[in-house]
Amino acid sequence: MGNAGIRSPRFWVKIYVAALLSLFLLGAAENIVDSEGMGFLPLIVLTTPWSWLLMPTWNLPMWGSGLLARELMVFLTCAFSGTANSYILFFLLRRREQKESG
């Protein structure tokens, strides 16, 4: 197996998802201390363009108000955005891998 596992599209998608989870936890920890939400900015940038398109939904009353409302809306927005980006990343890397092998 050797290098084949490291170069596989699944490996890179797993790294991307781990980075998203780490950035969400960092943003949530920063939000407890600062409560401005700027800790989520790296996460939102990494889930671009979908997260920016979904940001207007953050003003909807369905999120509620309270301590966890911001974390819930950011988590769901970035989970959707990260999933979309993960699929795109996987298919692009798989296509590149197929072109190189054959």
Biotite code that builds the C-alpha atoms (Angstrom):
import biotite.structure as struc

atoms = struc.array([
    struc.Atom([0.000, 0.000, 0.000], chain_id="A", res_id=1, res_name="MET", atom_name="CA", element="C"),
    struc.Atom([2.777, 2.463, 0.917], chain_id="A", res_id=2, res_name="GLY", atom_name="CA", element="C"),
    struc.Atom([2.239, 5.889, -0.635], chain_id="A", res_id=3, res_name="ASN", atom_name="CA", element="C"),
    struc.Atom([-1.061, 4.937, -2.258], chain_id="A", res_id=4, res_name="ALA", atom_name="CA", element="C"),
    struc.Atom([-2.965, 5.487, 1.009], chain_id="A", res_id=5, res_name="GLY", atom_name="CA", element="C"),
    struc.Atom([-1.442, 8.916, 1.550], chain_id="A", res_id=6, res_name="ILE", atom_name="CA", element="C"),
    struc.Atom([-2.167, 10.076, -1.976], chain_id="A", res_id=7, res_name="ARG", atom_name="CA", element="C"),
    struc.Atom([-5.756, 8.804, -1.992], chain_id="A", res_id=8, res_name="SER", atom_name="CA", element="C"),
    struc.Atom([-8.618, 11.309, -2.195], chain_id="A", res_id=9, res_name="PRO", atom_name="CA", element="C"),
    struc.Atom([-10.158, 9.893, 0.994], chain_id="A", res_id=10, res_name="ARG", atom_name="CA", element="C"),
    struc.Atom([-7.020, 10.769, 2.949], chain_id="A", res_id=11, res_name="PHE", atom_name="CA", element="C"),
    struc.Atom([-7.194, 14.428, 1.894], chain_id="A", res_id=12, res_name="TRP", atom_name="CA", element="C"),
    struc.Atom([-10.923, 14.642, 2.581], chain_id="A", res_id=13, res_name="VAL", atom_name="CA", element="C"),
    struc.Atom([-10.318, 13.241, 6.081], chain_id="A", res_id=14, res_name="LYS", atom_name="CA", element="C"),
    struc.Atom([-7.638, 15.886, 6.669], chain_id="A", res_id=15, res_name="ILE", atom_name="CA", element="C"),
    struc.Atom([-10.040, 18.596, 5.463], chain_id="A", res_id=16, res_name="TYR", atom_name="CA", element="C"),
    struc.Atom([-12.854, 17.408, 7.757], chain_id="A", res_id=17, res_name="VAL", atom_name="CA", element="C"),
    struc.Atom([-10.464, 17.161, 10.719], chain_id="A", res_id=18, res_name="ALA", atom_name="CA", element="C"),
    struc.Atom([-9.336, 20.737, 10.062], chain_id="A", res_id=19, res_name="ALA", atom_name="CA", element="C"),
    struc.Atom([-12.969, 21.883, 9.956], chain_id="A", res_id=20, res_name="LEU", atom_name="CA", element="C"),
    struc.Atom([-13.752, 20.184, 13.261], chain_id="A", res_id=21, res_name="LEU", atom_name="CA", element="C"),
    struc.Atom([-10.641, 21.661, 14.871], chain_id="A", res_id=22, res_name="SER", atom_name="CA", element="C"),
    struc.Atom([-11.518, 25.146, 13.645], chain_id="A", res_id=23, res_name="LEU", atom_name="CA", element="C"),
    struc.Atom([-15.090, 24.795, 14.922], chain_id="A", res_id=24, res_name="PHE", atom_name="CA", element="C"),
    struc.Atom([-13.842, 23.785, 18.372], chain_id="A", res_id=25, res_name="LEU", atom_name="CA", element="C"),
    struc.Atom([-11.394, 26.694, 18.346], chain_id="A", res_id=26, res_name="LEU", atom_name="CA", element="C"),
    struc.Atom([-14.159, 29.105, 17.359], chain_id="A", res_id=27, res_name="GLY", atom_name="CA", element="C"),
    struc.Atom([-16.518, 27.754, 20.021], chain_id="A", res_id=28, res_name="ALA", atom_name="CA", element="C"),
    struc.Atom([-13.828, 28.098, 22.699], chain_id="A", res_id=29, res_name="ALA", atom_name="CA", element="C"),
    struc.Atom([-13.058, 31.646, 21.572], chain_id="A", res_id=30, res_name="GLU", atom_name="CA", element="C"),
    struc.Atom([-16.763, 32.494, 21.491], chain_id="A", res_id=31, res_name="ASN", atom_name="CA", element="C"),
    struc.Atom([-17.099, 31.605, 25.179], chain_id="A", res_id=32, res_name="ILE", atom_name="CA", element="C"),
    struc.Atom([-14.371, 34.085, 26.075], chain_id="A", res_id=33, res_name="VAL", atom_name="CA", element="C"),
    struc.Atom([-15.021, 36.868, 23.557], chain_id="A", res_id=34, res_name="ASP", atom_name="CA", element="C"),
    struc.Atom([-18.589, 36.307, 22.265], chain_id="A", res_id=35, res_name="SER", atom_name="CA", element="C"),
    struc.Atom([-17.978, 38.322, 19.073], chain_id="A", res_id=36, res_name="GLU", atom_name="CA", element="C"),
    struc.Atom([-17.814, 35.237, 16.870], chain_id="A", res_id=37, res_name="GLY", atom_name="CA", element="C"),
    struc.Atom([-14.537, 36.177, 15.206], chain_id="A", res_id=38, res_name="MET", atom_name="CA", element="C"),
    struc.Atom([-13.091, 32.803, 16.189], chain_id="A", res_id=39, res_name="GLY", atom_name="CA", element="C"),
    struc.Atom([-15.326, 31.210, 13.564], chain_id="A", res_id=40, res_name="PHE", atom_name="CA", element="C"),
    struc.Atom([-13.849, 33.295, 10.749], chain_id="A", res_id=41, res_name="LEU", atom_name="CA", element="C"),
    struc.Atom([-11.137, 30.750, 9.749], chain_id="A", res_id=42, res_name="PRO", atom_name="CA", element="C"),
    struc.Atom([-13.822, 28.049, 9.614], chain_id="A", res_id=43, res_name="LEU", atom_name="CA", element="C"),
    struc.Atom([-16.069, 30.178, 7.448], chain_id="A", res_id=44, res_name="ILE", atom_name="CA", element="C"),
    struc.Atom([-13.179, 30.970, 5.107], chain_id="A", res_id=45, res_name="VAL", atom_name="CA", element="C"),
    struc.Atom([-12.313, 27.266, 4.786], chain_id="A", res_id=46, res_name="LEU", atom_name="CA", element="C"),
    struc.Atom([-15.925, 26.418, 3.890], chain_id="A", res_id=47, res_name="THR", atom_name="CA", element="C"),
    struc.Atom([-16.192, 29.146, 1.249], chain_id="A", res_id=48, res_name="THR", atom_name="CA", element="C"),
    struc.Atom([-18.251, 29.715, -0.970], chain_id="A", res_id=49, res_name="PRO", atom_name="CA", element="C"),
    struc.Atom([-21.228, 27.869, 0.549], chain_id="A", res_id=50, res_name="TRP", atom_name="CA", element="C"),
    struc.Atom([-20.880, 29.319, 4.043], chain_id="A", res_id=51, res_name="SER", atom_name="CA", element="C"),
    struc.Atom([-20.944, 32.866, 2.676], chain_id="A", res_id=52, res_name="TRP", atom_name="CA", element="C"),
    struc.Atom([-24.066, 32.056, 0.690], chain_id="A", res_id=53, res_name="LEU", atom_name="CA", element="C"),
    struc.Atom([-25.790, 30.665, 3.796], chain_id="A", res_id=54, res_name="LEU", atom_name="CA", element="C"),
    struc.Atom([-24.841, 33.516, 6.125], chain_id="A", res_id=55, res_name="MET", atom_name="CA", element="C"),
    struc.Atom([-28.073, 35.465, 5.505], chain_id="A", res_id=56, res_name="PRO", atom_name="CA", element="C"),
    struc.Atom([-29.959, 32.605, 7.162], chain_id="A", res_id=57, res_name="THR", atom_name="CA", element="C"),
    struc.Atom([-28.246, 33.466, 10.448], chain_id="A", res_id=58, res_name="TRP", atom_name="CA", element="C"),
    struc.Atom([-30.736, 36.308, 10.979], chain_id="A", res_id=59, res_name="ASN", atom_name="CA", element="C"),
    struc.Atom([-33.735, 33.982, 10.905], chain_id="A", res_id=60, res_name="LEU", atom_name="CA", element="C"),
    struc.Atom([-35.627, 33.519, 14.183], chain_id="A", res_id=61, res_name="PRO", atom_name="CA", element="C"),
    struc.Atom([-35.483, 29.714, 13.869], chain_id="A", res_id=62, res_name="MET", atom_name="CA", element="C"),
    struc.Atom([-32.030, 29.720, 15.495], chain_id="A", res_id=63, res_name="TRP", atom_name="CA", element="C"),
    struc.Atom([-33.424, 31.125, 18.698], chain_id="A", res_id=64, res_name="GLY", atom_name="CA", element="C"),
    struc.Atom([-31.533, 33.243, 21.130], chain_id="A", res_id=65, res_name="SER", atom_name="CA", element="C"),
    struc.Atom([-29.277, 32.076, 23.821], chain_id="A", res_id=66, res_name="GLY", atom_name="CA", element="C"),
    struc.Atom([-25.807, 30.947, 24.582], chain_id="A", res_id=67, res_name="LEU", atom_name="CA", element="C"),
    struc.Atom([-25.696, 28.065, 22.093], chain_id="A", res_id=68, res_name="LEU", atom_name="CA", element="C"),
    struc.Atom([-27.668, 29.697, 19.263], chain_id="A", res_id=69, res_name="ALA", atom_name="CA", element="C"),
    struc.Atom([-24.559, 31.041, 17.513], chain_id="A", res_id=70, res_name="ARG", atom_name="CA", element="C"),
    struc.Atom([-22.720, 27.731, 17.803], chain_id="A", res_id=71, res_name="GLU", atom_name="CA", element="C"),
    struc.Atom([-25.730, 25.862, 16.425], chain_id="A", res_id=72, res_name="LEU", atom_name="CA", element="C"),
    struc.Atom([-26.136, 28.097, 13.386], chain_id="A", res_id=73, res_name="MET", atom_name="CA", element="C"),
    struc.Atom([-22.404, 28.123, 12.629], chain_id="A", res_id=74, res_name="VAL", atom_name="CA", element="C"),
    struc.Atom([-22.135, 24.370, 13.105], chain_id="A", res_id=75, res_name="PHE", atom_name="CA", element="C"),
    struc.Atom([-25.058, 23.557, 10.806], chain_id="A", res_id=76, res_name="LEU", atom_name="CA", element="C"),
    struc.Atom([-23.990, 26.090, 8.180], chain_id="A", res_id=77, res_name="THR", atom_name="CA", element="C"),
    struc.Atom([-20.394, 24.884, 8.148], chain_id="A", res_id=78, res_name="CYS", atom_name="CA", element="C"),
    struc.Atom([-21.414, 21.210, 8.330], chain_id="A", res_id=79, res_name="ALA", atom_name="CA", element="C"),
    struc.Atom([-23.458, 21.665, 5.169], chain_id="A", res_id=80, res_name="PHE", atom_name="CA", element="C"),
    struc.Atom([-20.746, 23.756, 3.524], chain_id="A", res_id=81, res_name="SER", atom_name="CA", element="C"),
    struc.Atom([-17.971, 21.393, 4.571], chain_id="A", res_id=82, res_name="GLY", atom_name="CA", element="C"),
    struc.Atom([-19.894, 18.400, 3.259], chain_id="A", res_id=83, res_name="THR", atom_name="CA", element="C"),
    struc.Atom([-20.413, 20.077, -0.106], chain_id="A", res_id=84, res_name="ALA", atom_name="CA", element="C"),
    struc.Atom([-16.737, 21.039, -0.301], chain_id="A", res_id=85, res_name="ASN", atom_name="CA", element="C"),
    struc.Atom([-15.674, 17.526, 0.767], chain_id="A", res_id=86, res_name="SER", atom_name="CA", element="C"),
    struc.Atom([-17.625, 15.955, -2.084], chain_id="A", res_id=87, res_name="TYR", atom_name="CA", element="C"),
    struc.Atom([-16.176, 18.415, -4.566], chain_id="A", res_id=88, res_name="ILE", atom_name="CA", element="C"),
    struc.Atom([-12.650, 17.829, -3.246], chain_id="A", res_id=89, res_name="LEU", atom_name="CA", element="C"),
    struc.Atom([-13.090, 14.056, -3.366], chain_id="A", res_id=90, res_name="PHE", atom_name="CA", element="C"),
    struc.Atom([-14.385, 13.999, -6.935], chain_id="A", res_id=91, res_name="PHE", atom_name="CA", element="C"),
    struc.Atom([-11.701, 16.396, -8.205], chain_id="A", res_id=92, res_name="LEU", atom_name="CA", element="C"),
    struc.Atom([-8.909, 14.413, -6.550], chain_id="A", res_id=93, res_name="LEU", atom_name="CA", element="C"),
    struc.Atom([-10.347, 11.103, -7.750], chain_id="A", res_id=94, res_name="ARG", atom_name="CA", element="C"),
    struc.Atom([-10.572, 12.433, -11.290], chain_id="A", res_id=95, res_name="ARG", atom_name="CA", element="C"),
    struc.Atom([-6.967, 13.624, -11.117], chain_id="A", res_id=96, res_name="ARG", atom_name="CA", element="C"),
    struc.Atom([-5.891, 10.241, -9.766], chain_id="A", res_id=97, res_name="GLU", atom_name="CA", element="C"),
    struc.Atom([-7.668, 8.447, -12.628], chain_id="A", res_id=98, res_name="GLN", atom_name="CA", element="C"),
    struc.Atom([-6.029, 10.705, -15.207], chain_id="A", res_id=99, res_name="LYS", atom_name="CA", element="C"),
    struc.Atom([-2.574, 10.038, -13.774], chain_id="A", res_id=100, res_name="GLU", atom_name="CA", element="C"),
    struc.Atom([-3.033, 6.262, -13.655], chain_id="A", res_id=101, res_name="SER", atom_name="CA", element="C"),
    struc.Atom([-4.539, 5.746, -17.020], chain_id="A", res_id=102, res_name="GLY", atom_name="CA", element="C"),
])
